[in-house]
Amino acid sequence: VLITVIIAVAVAAITDRLAGVGLPRAVGALIALLGGIAVLAGIFALLVPPFVEQTNEFADDVPGIVNDLRDQIRDVTGAEPGEIDEEVDKFLQRYRDDPAKVVGPITSIGLGLIGGLAAFVLMLITAYYMAVRPAPLIEGTLRLVPPRHRGEALRVMGRMRGAWVGWMQGVAVDMVISGVLLYVGLTLIGLEFAIFFAVLTALFSVIPYFGAFISGIPPVLFALTYSPGKALAVLVIYVVVQQIEGNLTIPLVMSRTVKLHPAMIAGGVVVVGALFGWVGLVVAVPILSMVTILVEELWVRPLEAAAEPP
């Protein structure tokens, strides 16, 4: 529901501008929605071919990567090759004895993707109708509020709308900056599959702070198959990008529009993720901004008003 409302808010913002030049809202909302889909499709058209090519190459190289990584672990730990092979074989034997352990998760992932795609299409259709006629929804929400407070409620809804639009703008900027910087950095040190790792990191940028850390694990392990020095170089690149994200992109772009302290964003992402799972991580910042605005408007401001002298 929240994701649908956020999409509708973005579409409605563009629809309002198009309505200002005389376009009917139904046409403007359709143009906004199709325009957004076209932009995403264009980006995917540019990135998917090299991304798929490098993904296939990476998948083909996985056996060799695993062997190289095993050799690196042996060199670091001093374990004999037979000991490592024995442990790996024990781990794999569990899945040979019970193939359902592999088939079950793969089946659930496939069904989850199909269900997620169907839900996304439903959200787009619902968001379109919400953007075409937002007035009845706004009026219906306001009727839940006592008449003397409806003006304040409308202002609070406007604050949440502005915060969510700012969050979407910040995510877009963060994705572009993180993806470009990582691609340039990984290309300069000569790491293969730079596009694959850069796109992966850009997608994980929707999770503030922690997304860059999570997406940095695969390239660091991959670089370790070459040498510890290259792995350290990749780690340094990811740390630099994460610092740019944490000290420049989020504070200047997202925190200014969403009006949340970076420490609150970082801590809130953990809490929301624990409460709502991985979907909660995607919309953690909108949830945090909504909670913050409601607490300020419904609790803090009345307390401050009551404390003021007559």
Secondary structure, 3 states (H helix, E strand, C coil): CHHHHHHHHHHHHHHHHHHHCCCCHHHHHHHHHHHHHHHHHHHHHHHHHHHHHHHHHHHHHHHHHHHHHHHHHHHHHCCCHHHHHHHHHHHHHHHHHCCHHHHHHHHHHHHHHHHHHHHHHHHHHHHHHHHHCHHHHHHHHHCCCCHHHHHHHHHHHHHHHHHHHHHHHHHHHHHHHHHHHHHHHHHHCCCCCHHHHHHHHHHHCCCCCHHHHHHHHHHHHHHHCCCHHHHHHHHHHHHHHHHHHHHHHHHHHHHHHHCCCHHHHHHHHHHHHHHHHHHHHHCHHHHHHHHHHHHHHHHHHHHHHHHCCC
